């Protein structure tokens, strides 16, 4: 085992040594512009799309159960919530190593914006294990069994495309994902 590590280290040293001394003078390069500073709204990385597993959660299966507590209270939300607009995105839970806290995403199927502000233990375990992308999206503070049925109805059997740091002008469906008063689930809310 030690011999294998020594060989790997020696090979790495040779590769680094070769990369440090080019045989021909390098052409001068213009340094890229500095990355913009991160805003309080989250990651400032340019928008893009990724395919991830999308699941849903509510007060009924939050941690602690029956609460709207979030791991990263902030100026936007002290507890899970939102309406799904750019100005008031719904709460999203994931692994902060996958999506930095404050990152805004857009889910085209639901026409809603979400913001990363909570931890999802299953998402964290999957990201650590094999970088499996997974987001858990807030439905409502409801704790009745009907909200669990709604979460299951909203969850697809395949990965979905989400847009990371989208522009503010995407279409938004104003209907809630779950209406606690009637027990209705999107799109029937």
Secondary structure, DSSP 8 states (H G I E B T S, - for coil): -HHHHHHHHHHHHHHHHHHHS-SS--------------BTTB-----EEEEEEEEEE-GGGSSSTT----SS--SS-SSS---SSSTT-EEEEE-TTTS-TT-EEEETTTTEEEEEEEE-HHHHHHHHHH---EEEEE--S--SHHHHHHHHHH--SS-EEEEES--TTS----S-SEETTTTEETT--
